[in-house]
Amino acid sequence: MGASCLPDPKKDFEEYNEKTAAFRDQEAGAFDAAPPPGSFEGLYFAACLSKLAAGRVDRVLRFYTTVKFVKDPEPATTGKISLELTPMKLGPNDGPPPTVSKDQTAGETYKIVDQPTNAIGVYSGAIGSDTDGDGKTEVKIPGVANPISGREIEVETAAVNGRVGPGRFCSQLSGEVVVPTIITLVGDANTCLYFPVKEGDVPPTLAIDGSDFKAGCPLQ
C-alpha cells in the first residue's frame, strides 16, 4: 500500500477543526442583533426547529440557503434582503447530510426577493408558490428531507419573518401545516437559525438540549 493511501488521523482532525471553527465559536442561542454594516451575499445552512419536531433537535428541517443583502445608501441603516431556501436530503440515520452542497438538496427552491429590512434588520418573508392553482401559496418539503416521518410536508401561507445580521441570524417559521397533519406554526416555538458556510462544509453541530434555539428569534 502506498504512503498516499495511509490514513492520517492528525490531518483529518485538523481539517475538521478548520471547517467547523466558525460554528464552535458561536455562543449557544446567540445571534447577531445588529443589522449588517454593509451589503453582502453568501451561502448559509438553515436549521428549523418547529412544533412538528416536538422539541427534538434531531428532527430539525434543514435548508441550503443563499442570502443576499443590499444596504441602502448612507446614512440609512435599512436595506433589502433576498433568500433562496431549498430542502436538504437526510443523511445517515435521518441525520444531516454529509455536506452543505447543492447536490444534497431535494424539491423546490423557495424565494423571498428584495424584502425591506428596518433599522434593526427585521424583515417579512412570505414564501411558497401556488402550484395547485387554488389561490393558496404552499411550501412542500419532500419526504427525503423530512426527519420526522419521512413523508411529504405541506405548509400553506408560509413565511420566514426574521432578523438578519452580519453572521449567524434567525427567523420565525410560520404557516398552516396541512399535510401530513394539521397544525399552526407561529412564534418562537418555530425558529430557524442560519449559519454562514462554504459549499462543501460539514453542517454545524446543534446542541441536542436545544440551547441553540432557546433565544428564539425576537423581531423587535
Secondary structure, DSSP 8 states (H G I E B T S, - for coil): --GGGS--HHHHHHHHHHHHHHHHTS-TT----S--SS-EEEEEEEEEE-GGGTT-GGG-EEEEEEEEEEE-STT---EEEEEEEEEB---GGG---SS--GGGB-S--EEEEEEEE-TTSEE--B--B-TTSSS--EEEE-GGG-TTTSS-EEEEEEEEEEE--SSSEEEEEEEEEEESS-EEE-GGGSEEEEEEE-TT-------TTSGGGTT-----
